[in-house]
Amino acid sequence: VFQLSVPLNFLGSVYRELRQSLLDMETLFNLQKVNVTIKEKPNAQPLRLTGGEIKFENVTFGYRPHRPILKNLNLTIPAGKKVAVVGPSGCGKSTILRLLFRSYDVQEGRILIDGQDIRDVSIDSLRKAIGVVPQDTPLFNNDIEHNIHYGNMQATLEEVHAAAKRAQVHDIITSFPDGYKTKVGERGMMISGGEKQRLAISRLILKDPPLLFFDEATSALDTHTEAALLSNINSILKEKGRTSVFVAHRLRTIYDSDLIIVLREGQVAESGTHDKLIDRQGVYSELWSAQEMKFLEGDDVATDEEDD
Ligand code: ATP
């Protein structure tokens, strides 16, 4: 009996330890799964775009359990319109773009593009329909030409140059000794934050997607270059009737939007056109006055990086 019970005890403790470590692995796996749960439905159909209307219906989402960033959020981005999302830092503006791109899935509610739940369509077709200029665009360790061309490998070199012109960066590129063949990225030439942003926008213009998202896409540019670039982007959007979403801190860059959505604590605090929101004398009008005051004093708000 004695001889038998020892190994049994021993096995029991091994079993408990093994079980514990399996549980730990499960917890670890579940934690990691937060970022890898995006799965395509077996019968997913390609996204069918009609006009590019985007709807958030009762969307609740948080990166961690019990810490929702978006709380029962409802909003509509009308087809073919230019919409801005503004609000205090950390209120969930970029999260909205990440959810639309399906980097994460909502925990409650749903996101519709032209009436289709984005979880029902093929991920490839969804991401092909979207062009994003994120806050910080990674560049490939390759030349400038490739970095723009990547937006649409079928495009001609003339089209690559035309995109760079509209993004206000062609003249800078041609002033480099190696021009479009200048190597950039980790092992390439250091280029400024503003140049990087314009390369990302050139890439987007070349891709020419039906839905365009800009996340602080011009924050590193000086006011003059930014205004010229935004005017070019606006004319492209109008010309093609594209739906676009701009996440912005500086209200001067988005006041001309068809619709401005002001987020606060994961919900829509107010929305409307600039004029309507100014009349309302709420959060937006307060923010606008504060920023205008700074601008007139020559102390423009928050440029994260200086452009060369
Ligand atoms: P900003 O204007 O500063 O860019 P934002 O309104 O775009 O802010 P989000 O980037 O959407 O804010 O982030 C919303 C909240 O979620 C923030 O509190 C942020 O710290 C948190 N958050 C963002 N990404 C993650 C992540 N991957 N894991 C955990 N928390 C995150």
py3Dmol code that shows the C-alpha trace and the ligand (Angstrom):
import py3Dmol

protein = """\
ATOM      1  CA  VAL A   1       0.000   0.000   0.000  1.00  0.00           C
ATOM      2  CA  PHE A   2       2.787   2.352   1.034  1.00  0.00           C
ATOM      3  CA  GLN A   3       4.722   1.660  -2.139  1.00  0.00           C
ATOM      4  CA  LEU A   4       1.716   2.461  -4.245  1.00  0.00           C
ATOM      5  CA  SER A   5       0.572   5.609  -2.493  1.00  0.00           C
ATOM      6  CA  VAL A   6       3.853   7.476  -2.965  1.00  0.00           C
ATOM      7  CA  PRO A   7       3.821   7.382  -6.709  1.00  0.00           C
ATOM      8  CA  LEU A   8       0.119   8.233  -6.641  1.00  0.00           C
ATOM      9  CA  ASN A   9       0.761  11.276  -4.479  1.00  0.00           C
ATOM     10  CA  PHE A  10       3.629  12.171  -6.712  1.00  0.00           C
ATOM     11  CA  LEU A  11       1.496  11.766  -9.812  1.00  0.00           C
ATOM     12  CA  GLY A  12      -1.237  13.790  -8.132  1.00  0.00           C
ATOM     13  CA  SER A  13       1.061  16.741  -7.616  1.00  0.00           C
ATOM     14  CA  VAL A  14       2.456  16.429 -11.126  1.00  0.00           C
ATOM     15  CA  TYR A  15      -1.107  16.383 -12.388  1.00  0.00           C
ATOM     16  CA  ARG A  16      -1.976  19.495 -10.363  1.00  0.00           C
ATOM     17  CA  GLU A  17       1.097  21.305 -11.640  1.00  0.00           C
ATOM     18  CA  LEU A  18       0.460  20.267 -15.182  1.00  0.00           C
ATOM     19  CA  ARG A  19      -3.152  21.340 -14.870  1.00  0.00           C
ATOM     20  CA  GLN A  20      -2.090  24.693 -13.451  1.00  0.00           C
ATOM     21  CA  SER A  21       0.353  25.304 -16.244  1.00  0.00           C
ATOM     22  CA  LEU A  22      -2.258  24.357 -18.790  1.00  0.00           C
ATOM     23  CA  LEU A  23      -4.609  26.864 -17.195  1.00  0.00           C
ATOM     24  CA  ASP A  24      -1.871  29.493 -17.383  1.00  0.00           C
ATOM     25  CA  MET A  25      -1.358  28.717 -21.021  1.00  0.00           C
ATOM     26  CA  GLU A  26      -5.053  29.071 -21.581  1.00  0.00           C
ATOM     27  CA  THR A  27      -5.110  32.452 -19.864  1.00  0.00           C
ATOM     28  CA  LEU A  28      -2.133  33.558 -21.891  1.00  0.00           C
ATOM     29  CA  PHE A  29      -3.763  32.340 -25.049  1.00  0.00           C
ATOM     30  CA  ASN A  30      -6.989  34.122 -24.213  1.00  0.00           C
ATOM     31  CA  LEU A  31      -5.116  37.333 -23.559  1.00  0.00           C
ATOM     32  CA  GLN A  32      -3.325  37.081 -26.845  1.00  0.00           C
ATOM     33  CA  LYS A  33      -6.576  36.219 -28.521  1.00  0.00           C
ATOM     34  CA  VAL A  34      -7.779  39.752 -27.805  1.00  0.00           C
ATOM     35  CA  ASN A  35      -5.829  40.717 -30.904  1.00  0.00           C
ATOM     36  CA  VAL A  36      -6.241  37.612 -33.005  1.00  0.00           C
ATOM     37  CA  THR A  37      -9.941  36.832 -32.834  1.00  0.00           C
ATOM     38  CA  ILE A  38     -10.604  38.401 -36.202  1.00  0.00           C
ATOM     39  CA  LYS A  39     -11.905  35.477 -38.191  1.00  0.00           C
ATOM     40  CA  GLU A  40     -13.569  35.356 -41.529  1.00  0.00           C
ATOM     41  CA  LYS A  41     -16.927  33.628 -41.695  1.00  0.00           C
ATOM     42  CA  PRO A  42     -16.761  30.437 -43.762  1.00  0.00           C
ATOM     43  CA  ASN A  43     -19.259  31.748 -46.312  1.00  0.00           C
ATOM     44  CA  ALA A  44     -18.067  35.372 -46.288  1.00  0.00           C
ATOM     45  CA  GLN A  45     -19.019  37.268 -49.430  1.00  0.00           C
ATOM     46  CA  PRO A  46     -17.086  40.208 -50.866  1.00  0.00           C
ATOM     47  CA  LEU A  47     -18.199  43.625 -49.642  1.00  0.00           C
ATOM     48  CA  ARG A  48     -20.632  45.191 -52.111  1.00  0.00           C
ATOM     49  CA  LEU A  49     -20.172  48.933 -52.119  1.00  0.00           C
ATOM     50  CA  THR A  50     -23.050  51.057 -53.288  1.00  0.00           C
ATOM     51  CA  GLY A  51     -22.267  54.513 -51.961  1.00  0.00           C
ATOM     52  CA  GLY A  52     -20.035  53.982 -48.946  1.00  0.00           C
ATOM     53  CA  GLU A  53     -22.384  54.668 -46.034  1.00  0.00           C
ATOM     54  CA  ILE A  54     -20.917  53.676 -42.657  1.00  0.00           C
ATOM     55  CA  LYS A  55     -23.040  52.993 -39.593  1.00  0.00           C
ATOM     56  CA  PHE A  56     -22.119  52.195 -35.988  1.00  0.00           C
ATOM     57  CA  GLU A  57     -25.118  50.659 -34.221  1.00  0.00           C
ATOM     58  CA  ASN A  58     -24.972  50.388 -30.414  1.00  0.00           C
ATOM     59  CA  VAL A  59     -21.261  49.656 -30.575  1.00  0.00           C
ATOM     60  CA  THR A  60     -19.505  48.811 -27.349  1.00  0.00           C
ATOM     61  CA  PHE A  61     -15.797  48.067 -27.464  1.00  0.00           C
ATOM     62  CA  GLY A  62     -12.815  48.051 -25.104  1.00  0.00           C
ATOM     63  CA  TYR A  63      -9.285  46.697 -25.414  1.00  0.00           C
ATOM     64  CA  ARG A  64      -9.548  45.148 -21.956  1.00  0.00           C
ATOM     65  CA  PRO A  65     -12.533  43.487 -20.304  1.00  0.00           C
ATOM     66  CA  HIS A  66     -14.758  45.808 -18.280  1.00  0.00           C
ATOM     67  CA  ARG A  67     -12.981  48.883 -19.648  1.00  0.00           C
ATOM     68  CA  PRO A  68     -15.128  50.004 -22.555  1.00  0.00           C
ATOM     69  CA  ILE A  69     -13.695  52.761 -24.744  1.00  0.00           C
ATOM     70  CA  LEU A  70     -16.791  53.084 -26.946  1.00  0.00           C
ATOM     71  CA  LYS A  71     -20.075  52.815 -25.082  1.00  0.00           C
ATOM     72  CA  ASN A  72     -23.222  51.991 -26.985  1.00  0.00           C
ATOM     73  CA  LEU A  73     -22.030  54.274 -29.749  1.00  0.00           C
ATOM     74  CA  ASN A  74     -24.393  55.208 -32.568  1.00  0.00           C
ATOM     75  CA  LEU A  75     -23.249  57.188 -35.558  1.00  0.00           C
ATOM     76  CA  THR A  76     -23.790  57.435 -39.291  1.00  0.00           C
ATOM     77  CA  ILE A  77     -21.228  58.544 -41.830  1.00  0.00           C
ATOM     78  CA  PRO A  78     -23.256  59.371 -44.928  1.00  0.00           C
ATOM     79  CA  ALA A  79     -22.198  58.021 -48.333  1.00  0.00           C
ATOM     80  CA  GLY A  80     -19.851  60.265 -50.254  1.00  0.00           C
ATOM     81  CA  LYS A  81     -19.444  62.783 -47.443  1.00  0.00           C
ATOM     82  CA  LYS A  82     -16.444  64.153 -45.615  1.00  0.00           C
ATOM     83  CA  VAL A  83     -16.822  63.499 -41.916  1.00  0.00           C
ATOM     84  CA  ALA A  84     -14.588  64.537 -39.051  1.00  0.00           C
ATOM     85  CA  VAL A  85     -14.278  62.854 -35.669  1.00  0.00           C
ATOM     86  CA  VAL A  86     -12.948  65.135 -32.961  1.00  0.00           C
ATOM     87  CA  GLY A  87     -12.717  65.007 -29.185  1.00  0.00           C
ATOM     88  CA  PRO A  88     -10.283  64.857 -26.303  1.00  0.00           C
ATOM     89  CA  SER A  89      -7.213  62.657 -26.436  1.00  0.00           C
ATOM     90  CA  GLY A  90      -8.014  59.042 -25.605  1.00  0.00           C
ATOM     91  CA  CYS A  91     -11.770  59.309 -26.232  1.00  0.00           C
ATOM     92  CA  GLY A  92     -11.630  56.584 -28.881  1.00  0.00           C
ATOM     93  CA  LYS A  93     -11.255  58.389 -32.219  1.00  0.00           C
ATOM     94  CA  SER A  94      -8.550  56.126 -33.642  1.00  0.00           C
ATOM     95  CA  THR A  95     -10.362  53.126 -32.185  1.00  0.00           C
ATOM     96  CA  ILE A  96     -13.268  53.856 -34.528  1.00  0.00           C
ATOM     97  CA  LEU A  97     -10.918  53.576 -37.514  1.00  0.00           C
ATOM     98  CA  ARG A  98      -9.317  50.381 -36.149  1.00  0.00           C
ATOM     99  CA  LEU A  99     -12.740  48.780 -35.759  1.00  0.00           C
ATOM    100  CA  LEU A 100     -13.725  49.762 -39.289  1.00  0.00           C
ATOM    101  CA  PHE A 101     -10.573  48.121 -40.616  1.00  0.00           C
ATOM    102  CA  ARG A 102     -11.396  45.071 -38.471  1.00  0.00           C
ATOM    103  CA  SER A 103      -8.155  45.172 -36.546  1.00  0.00           C
ATOM    104  CA  TYR A 104     -10.549  44.311 -33.702  1.00  0.00           C
ATOM    105  CA  ASP A 105     -14.171  43.227 -33.541  1.00  0.00           C
ATOM    106  CA  VAL A 106     -16.857  45.012 -31.540  1.00  0.00           C
ATOM    107  CA  GLN A 107     -18.024  43.417 -28.304  1.00  0.00           C
ATOM    108  CA  GLU A 108     -21.602  44.561 -28.715  1.00  0.00           C
ATOM    109  CA  GLY A 109     -23.579  46.097 -31.531  1.00  0.00           C
ATOM    110  CA  ARG A 110     -22.483  46.124 -35.148  1.00  0.00           C
ATOM    111  CA  ILE A 111     -20.754  48.135 -37.831  1.00  0.00           C
ATOM    112  CA  LEU A 112     -22.392  48.311 -41.237  1.00  0.00           C
ATOM    113  CA  ILE A 113     -20.952  49.438 -44.541  1.00  0.00           C
ATOM    114  CA  ASP A 114     -23.693  49.930 -47.116  1.00  0.00           C
ATOM    115  CA  GLY A 115     -25.946  47.786 -44.943  1.00  0.00           C
ATOM    116  CA  GLN A 116     -23.535  44.851 -44.570  1.00  0.00           C
ATOM    117  CA  ASP A 117     -22.172  43.839 -41.172  1.00  0.00           C
ATOM    118  CA  ILE A 118     -18.408  44.012 -41.658  1.00  0.00           C
ATOM    119  CA  ARG A 119     -18.059  40.647 -39.845  1.00  0.00           C
ATOM    120  CA  ASP A 120     -20.043  39.000 -42.649  1.00  0.00           C
ATOM    121  CA  VAL A 121     -17.888  40.121 -45.564  1.00  0.00           C
ATOM    122  CA  SER A 122     -14.485  38.801 -46.611  1.00  0.00           C
ATOM    123  CA  ILE A 123     -11.658  40.562 -44.789  1.00  0.00           C
ATOM    124  CA  ASP A 124      -9.728  41.003 -47.995  1.00  0.00           C
ATOM    125  CA  SER A 125     -12.587  42.816 -49.742  1.00  0.00           C
ATOM    126  CA  LEU A 126     -13.137  45.030 -46.692  1.00  0.00           C
ATOM    127  CA  ARG A 127      -9.489  46.041 -46.438  1.00  0.00           C
ATOM    128  CA  LYS A 128      -9.187  46.573 -50.190  1.00  0.00           C
ATOM    129  CA  ALA A 129     -12.067  49.045 -49.992  1.00  0.00           C
ATOM    130  CA  ILE A 130     -10.349  51.065 -47.286  1.00  0.00           C
ATOM    131  CA  GLY A 131      -7.359  53.358 -47.462  1.00  0.00           C
ATOM    132  CA  VAL A 132      -5.908  54.569 -44.181  1.00  0.00           C
ATOM    133  CA  VAL A 133      -3.296  57.157 -43.445  1.00  0.00           C
ATOM    134  CA  PRO A 134      -2.430  56.211 -39.849  1.00  0.00           C
ATOM    135  CA  GLN A 135      -0.774  58.467 -37.280  1.00  0.00           C
ATOM    136  CA  ASP A 136       2.584  56.949 -38.080  1.00  0.00           C
ATOM    137  CA  THR A 137       3.018  55.233 -41.411  1.00  0.00           C
ATOM    138  CA  PRO A 138       5.656  52.556 -41.576  1.00  0.00           C
ATOM    139  CA  LEU A 139       7.868  52.890 -44.649  1.00  0.00           C
ATOM    140  CA  PHE A 140       9.409  49.936 -46.429  1.00  0.00           C
ATOM    141  CA  ASN A 141      13.177  49.638 -46.586  1.00  0.00           C
ATOM    142  CA  ASN A 142      13.098  50.497 -50.214  1.00  0.00           C
ATOM    143  CA  ASP A 143      13.136  53.590 -52.401  1.00  0.00           C
ATOM    144  CA  ILE A 144      10.549  56.360 -52.390  1.00  0.00           C
ATOM    145  CA  GLU A 145       9.137  55.179 -55.692  1.00  0.00           C
ATOM    146  CA  HIS A 146       8.335  51.739 -54.300  1.00  0.00           C
ATOM    147  CA  ASN A 147       6.859  53.224 -51.145  1.00  0.00           C
ATOM    148  CA  ILE A 148       4.321  55.156 -53.209  1.00  0.00           C
ATOM    149  CA  HIS A 149       3.885  52.523 -55.924  1.00  0.00           C
ATOM    150  CA  TYR A 150       2.868  49.973 -53.292  1.00  0.00           C
ATOM    151  CA  GLY A 151      -0.552  51.692 -53.208  1.00  0.00           C
ATOM    152  CA  ASN A 152      -1.229  50.273 -56.664  1.00  0.00           C
ATOM    153  CA  MET A 153       1.436  48.189 -58.330  1.00  0.00           C
ATOM    154  CA  GLN A 154      -0.474  48.403 -61.632  1.00  0.00           C
ATOM    155  CA  ALA A 155      -0.056  52.171 -61.805  1.00  0.00           C
ATOM    156  CA  THR A 156       2.396  53.736 -64.234  1.00  0.00           C
ATOM    157  CA  LEU A 157       5.346  55.847 -63.090  1.00  0.00           C
ATOM    158  CA  GLU A 158       3.546  58.935 -64.418  1.00  0.00           C
ATOM    159  CA  GLU A 159       0.683  58.103 -62.078  1.00  0.00           C
ATOM    160  CA  VAL A 160       3.123  57.681 -59.180  1.00  0.00           C
ATOM    161  CA  HIS A 161       4.517  61.156 -59.874  1.00  0.00           C
ATOM    162  CA  ALA A 162       1.052  62.649 -60.292  1.00  0.00           C
ATOM    163  CA  ALA A 163       0.031  61.246 -56.895  1.00  0.00           C
ATOM    164  CA  ALA A 164       3.165  62.725 -55.297  1.00  0.00           C
ATOM    165  CA  LYS A 165       2.368  66.092 -56.886  1.00  0.00           C
ATOM    166  CA  ARG A 166      -1.127  66.105 -55.429  1.00  0.00           C
ATOM    167  CA  ALA A 167       0.351  65.153 -52.069  1.00  0.00           C
ATOM    168  CA  GLN A 168       2.698  68.177 -52.255  1.00  0.00           C
ATOM    169  CA  VAL A 169       5.841  66.066 -52.096  1.00  0.00           C
ATOM    170  CA  HIS A 170       7.005  65.690 -55.728  1.00  0.00           C
ATOM    171  CA  ASP A 171       9.253  68.779 -55.635  1.00  0.00           C
ATOM    172  CA  ILE A 172      10.925  67.621 -52.430  1.00  0.00           C
ATOM    173  CA  ILE A 173      11.549  64.149 -53.880  1.00  0.00           C
ATOM    174  CA  THR A 174      13.076  65.496 -57.075  1.00  0.00           C
ATOM    175  CA  SER A 175      15.354  67.765 -55.036  1.00  0.00           C
ATOM    176  CA  PHE A 176      17.015  64.706 -53.429  1.00  0.00           C
ATOM    177  CA  PRO A 177      20.180  63.594 -55.303  1.00  0.00           C
ATOM    178  CA  ASP A 178      18.647  60.191 -56.052  1.00  0.00           C
ATOM    179  CA  GLY A 179      15.137  61.527 -56.623  1.00  0.00           C
ATOM    180  CA  TYR A 180      12.476  58.825 -56.603  1.00  0.00           C
ATOM    181  CA  LYS A 181      15.219  56.210 -56.167  1.00  0.00           C
ATOM    182  CA  THR A 182      16.147  57.618 -52.735  1.00  0.00           C
ATOM    183  CA  LYS A 183      16.152  54.816 -50.181  1.00  0.00           C
ATOM    184  CA  VAL A 184      13.981  55.392 -47.116  1.00  0.00           C
ATOM    185  CA  GLY A 185      12.866  53.347 -44.124  1.00  0.00           C
ATOM    186  CA  GLU A 186      14.954  51.913 -41.318  1.00  0.00           C
ATOM    187  CA  ARG A 187      18.110  51.489 -43.360  1.00  0.00           C
ATOM    188  CA  GLY A 188      17.461  54.379 -45.716  1.00  0.00           C
ATOM    189  CA  MET A 189      17.553  58.125 -45.538  1.00  0.00           C
ATOM    190  CA  MET A 190      16.005  59.858 -42.584  1.00  0.00           C
ATOM    191  CA  ILE A 191      13.064  61.837 -43.810  1.00  0.00           C
ATOM    192  CA  SER A 192      10.946  64.223 -41.775  1.00  0.00           C
ATOM    193  CA  GLY A 193       7.593  63.334 -40.233  1.00  0.00           C
ATOM    194  CA  GLY A 194       5.894  65.689 -42.663  1.00  0.00           C
ATOM    195  CA  GLU A 195       7.539  64.056 -45.686  1.00  0.00           C
ATOM    196  CA  LYS A 196       6.572  60.642 -44.392  1.00  0.00           C
ATOM    197  CA  GLN A 197       2.962  61.736 -44.046  1.00  0.00           C
ATOM    198  CA  ARG A 198       2.973  63.032 -47.597  1.00  0.00           C
ATOM    199  CA  LEU A 199       4.430  59.761 -48.921  1.00  0.00           C
ATOM    200  CA  ALA A 200       1.620  57.936 -47.125  1.00  0.00           C
ATOM    201  CA  ILE A 201      -0.929  60.249 -48.723  1.00  0.00           C
ATOM    202  CA  SER A 202       0.671  59.772 -52.164  1.00  0.00           C
ATOM    203  CA  ARG A 203       0.312  56.014 -51.648  1.00  0.00           C
ATOM    204  CA  LEU A 204      -3.342  56.471 -50.713  1.00  0.00           C
ATOM    205  CA  ILE A 205      -4.059  58.706 -53.708  1.00  0.00           C
ATOM    206  CA  LEU A 206      -2.546  56.040 -55.955  1.00  0.00           C
ATOM    207  CA  LYS A 207      -4.579  53.289 -54.276  1.00  0.00           C
ATOM    208  CA  ASP A 208      -7.733  55.354 -54.808  1.00  0.00           C
ATOM    209  CA  PRO A 209      -9.960  53.356 -52.439  1.00  0.00           C
ATOM    210  CA  PRO A 210     -13.713  53.975 -52.056  1.00  0.00           C
ATOM    211  CA  LEU A 211     -13.352  54.700 -48.316  1.00  0.00           C
ATOM    212  CA  LEU A 212     -10.603  56.956 -47.016  1.00  0.00           C
ATOM    213  CA  PHE A 213      -9.575  57.358 -43.394  1.00  0.00           C
ATOM    214  CA  PHE A 214      -7.108  59.957 -42.199  1.00  0.00           C
ATOM    215  CA  ASP A 215      -5.808  59.702 -38.635  1.00  0.00           C
ATOM    216  CA  GLU A 216      -4.036  62.968 -37.833  1.00  0.00           C
ATOM    217  CA  ALA A 217      -2.607  62.550 -41.299  1.00  0.00           C
ATOM    218  CA  THR A 218      -1.237  66.075 -41.639  1.00  0.00           C
ATOM    219  CA  SER A 219      -0.275  66.792 -38.036  1.00  0.00           C
ATOM    220  CA  ALA A 220       3.437  67.142 -38.811  1.00  0.00           C
ATOM    221  CA  LEU A 221       2.986  69.704 -41.581  1.00  0.00           C
ATOM    222  CA  ASP A 222       3.329  73.455 -41.306  1.00  0.00           C
ATOM    223  CA  THR A 223       0.049  75.361 -41.680  1.00  0.00           C
ATOM    224  CA  HIS A 224       0.760  76.475 -45.251  1.00  0.00           C
ATOM    225  CA  THR A 225       1.701  73.042 -46.661  1.00  0.00           C
ATOM    226  CA  GLU A 226      -1.144  71.460 -44.735  1.00  0.00           C
ATOM    227  CA  ALA A 227      -3.705  73.848 -46.231  1.00  0.00           C
ATOM    228  CA  ALA A 228      -2.446  73.206 -49.780  1.00  0.00           C
ATOM    229  CA  LEU A 229      -2.475  69.444 -49.266  1.00  0.00           C
ATOM    230  CA  LEU A 230      -5.937  69.406 -47.674  1.00  0.00           C
ATOM    231  CA  SER A 231      -7.310  71.432 -50.540  1.00  0.00           C
ATOM    232  CA  ASN A 232      -5.925  68.832 -52.994  1.00  0.00           C
ATOM    233  CA  ILE A 233      -7.367  65.990 -50.935  1.00  0.00           C
ATOM    234  CA  ASN A 234     -10.744  67.756 -50.792  1.00  0.00           C
ATOM    235  CA  SER A 235     -10.856  68.142 -54.537  1.00  0.00           C
ATOM    236  CA  ILE A 236     -10.047  64.435 -55.035  1.00  0.00           C
ATOM    237  CA  LEU A 237     -12.778  63.457 -52.565  1.00  0.00           C
ATOM    238  CA  LYS A 238     -15.350  65.722 -54.248  1.00  0.00           C
ATOM    239  CA  GLU A 239     -14.354  64.694 -57.766  1.00  0.00           C
ATOM    240  CA  LYS A 240     -14.882  61.031 -56.963  1.00  0.00           C
ATOM    241  CA  GLY A 241     -17.664  61.335 -54.378  1.00  0.00           C
ATOM    242  CA  ARG A 242     -15.677  59.359 -51.805  1.00  0.00           C
ATOM    243  CA  THR A 243     -16.673  58.743 -48.208  1.00  0.00           C
ATOM    244  CA  SER A 244     -13.939  59.970 -45.895  1.00  0.00           C
ATOM    245  CA  VAL A 245     -13.314  60.123 -42.177  1.00  0.00           C
ATOM    246  CA  PHE A 246     -10.799  62.526 -40.677  1.00  0.00           C
ATOM    247  CA  VAL A 247      -9.594  62.158 -37.110  1.00  0.00           C
ATOM    248  CA  ALA A 248      -8.166  65.501 -36.068  1.00  0.00           C
ATOM    249  CA  HIS A 249      -7.047  67.612 -33.151  1.00  0.00           C
ATOM    250  CA  ARG A 250      -6.754  70.885 -34.994  1.00  0.00           C
ATOM    251  CA  LEU A 251     -10.284  71.949 -35.856  1.00  0.00           C
ATOM    252  CA  ARG A 252      -9.016  74.351 -38.523  1.00  0.00           C
ATOM    253  CA  THR A 253      -8.175  71.314 -40.656  1.00  0.00           C
ATOM    254  CA  ILE A 254     -11.717  69.888 -40.587  1.00  0.00           C
ATOM    255  CA  TYR A 255     -14.148  72.790 -40.054  1.00  0.00           C
ATOM    256  CA  ASP A 256     -15.316  72.511 -43.676  1.00  0.00           C
ATOM    257  CA  SER A 257     -16.484  68.872 -43.236  1.00  0.00           C
ATOM    258  CA  ASP A 258     -20.027  67.890 -44.211  1.00  0.00           C
ATOM    259  CA  LEU A 259     -20.455  66.503 -40.709  1.00  0.00           C
ATOM    260  CA  ILE A 260     -18.434  66.878 -37.516  1.00  0.00           C
ATOM    261  CA  ILE A 261     -18.867  64.260 -34.804  1.00  0.00           C
ATOM    262  CA  VAL A 262     -17.697  65.255 -31.342  1.00  0.00           C
ATOM    263  CA  LEU A 263     -16.846  62.247 -29.178  1.00  0.00           C
ATOM    264  CA  ARG A 264     -16.631  62.322 -25.441  1.00  0.00           C
ATOM    265  CA  GLU A 265     -16.213  59.377 -23.116  1.00  0.00           C
ATOM    266  CA  GLY A 266     -16.962  56.873 -25.855  1.00  0.00           C
ATOM    267  CA  GLN A 267     -20.203  58.476 -26.982  1.00  0.00           C
ATOM    268  CA  VAL A 268     -21.299  61.187 -29.379  1.00  0.00           C
ATOM    269  CA  ALA A 269     -21.478  64.418 -27.387  1.00  0.00           C
ATOM    270  CA  GLU A 270     -22.769  66.457 -30.334  1.00  0.00           C
ATOM    271  CA  SER A 271     -22.657  66.448 -34.119  1.00  0.00           C
ATOM    272  CA  GLY A 272     -23.440  68.709 -37.025  1.00  0.00           C
ATOM    273  CA  THR A 273     -21.781  71.157 -39.364  1.00  0.00           C
ATOM    274  CA  HIS A 274     -19.285  73.698 -38.061  1.00  0.00           C
ATOM    275  CA  ASP A 275     -21.857  76.519 -38.170  1.00  0.00           C
ATOM    276  CA  LYS A 276     -24.474  74.457 -36.396  1.00  0.00           C
ATOM    277  CA  LEU A 277     -22.038  73.414 -33.684  1.00  0.00           C
ATOM    278  CA  ILE A 278     -20.819  76.979 -33.166  1.00  0.00           C
ATOM    279  CA  ASP A 279     -24.439  78.128 -32.741  1.00  0.00           C
ATOM    280  CA  ARG A 280     -25.006  75.380 -30.211  1.00  0.00           C
ATOM    281  CA  GLN A 281     -22.302  76.822 -27.977  1.00  0.00           C
ATOM    282  CA  GLY A 282     -21.359  73.405 -26.632  1.00  0.00           C
ATOM    283  CA  VAL A 283     -18.135  71.420 -26.450  1.00  0.00           C
ATOM    284  CA  TYR A 284     -17.150  72.082 -30.072  1.00  0.00           C
ATOM    285  CA  SER A 285     -17.645  75.811 -29.937  1.00  0.00           C
ATOM    286  CA  GLU A 286     -15.605  75.998 -26.745  1.00  0.00           C
ATOM    287  CA  LEU A 287     -12.777  73.980 -28.303  1.00  0.00           C
ATOM    288  CA  TRP A 288     -12.911  76.104 -31.449  1.00  0.00           C
ATOM    289  CA  SER A 289     -12.647  79.376 -29.521  1.00  0.00           C
ATOM    290  CA  ALA A 290      -9.735  78.076 -27.465  1.00  0.00           C
ATOM    291  CA  GLN A 291      -7.848  76.912 -30.572  1.00  0.00           C
ATOM    292  CA  GLU A 292      -8.576  80.095 -32.536  1.00  0.00           C
ATOM    293  CA  MET A 293      -7.272  82.164 -29.668  1.00  0.00           C
ATOM    294  CA  LYS A 294      -4.014  80.196 -29.704  1.00  0.00           C
ATOM    295  CA  PHE A 295      -3.810  80.391 -33.480  1.00  0.00           C
ATOM    296  CA  LEU A 296      -4.259  84.157 -33.521  1.00  0.00           C
ATOM    297  CA  GLU A 297      -1.612  84.459 -30.852  1.00  0.00           C
ATOM    298  CA  GLY A 298       0.669  82.578 -33.257  1.00  0.00           C
ATOM    299  CA  ASP A 299       0.847  79.626 -30.912  1.00  0.00           C
ATOM    300  CA  ASP A 300      -0.728  76.982 -33.114  1.00  0.00           C
ATOM    301  CA  VAL A 301      -1.999  73.927 -31.274  1.00  0.00           C
ATOM    302  CA  ALA A 302      -0.043  70.747 -30.960  1.00  0.00           C
ATOM    303  CA  THR A 303       2.126  70.006 -33.910  1.00  0.00           C
ATOM    304  CA  ASP A 304       3.657  66.778 -32.682  1.00  0.00           C
ATOM    305  CA  GLU A 305       6.667  67.046 -34.909  1.00  0.00           C
ATOM    306  CA  GLU A 306       8.373  69.890 -36.639  1.00  0.00           C
ATOM    307  CA  ASP A 307       8.482  69.732 -40.369  1.00  0.00           C
ATOM    308  CA  ASP A 308      11.845  70.547 -41.954  1.00  0.00           C
TER     309      ASP A 308
END
"""
ligand_1 = """\
31
ATP
P -5.601 60.520 -29.466
O -6.359 61.742 -29.842
O -4.679 60.754 -28.329
O -4.946 59.829 -30.629
P -7.897 58.754 -29.509
O -9.162 59.458 -29.178
O -7.635 58.458 -30.940
O -6.675 59.504 -28.843
P -7.656 55.907 -29.104
O -6.334 55.726 -29.742
O -8.851 55.453 -29.846
O -7.877 57.417 -28.649
O -7.589 55.176 -27.686
C -8.666 55.162 -26.778
C -8.220 54.560 -25.466
O -7.873 53.198 -25.652
C -7.011 55.219 -24.842
O -7.227 55.302 -23.459
C -5.874 54.290 -25.159
O -4.900 54.336 -24.157
C -6.569 52.939 -25.177
N -5.900 52.017 -26.130
C -5.626 52.264 -27.408
N -5.054 51.195 -28.014
C -4.965 50.236 -27.071
C -4.483 48.887 -27.051
N -3.968 48.304 -28.145
N -4.543 48.212 -25.886
C -5.060 48.782 -24.781
N -5.544 50.037 -24.732
C -5.506 50.767 -25.854
"""
view = py3Dmol.view(width=600, height=400)
view.addModel(protein, "pdb")
view.setStyle({"model": 0}, {"cartoon": {"style": "trace"}})
view.addModel(ligand_1, "xyz")
view.setStyle({"model": 1}, {"stick": {}})
view.zoomTo()
view.show()
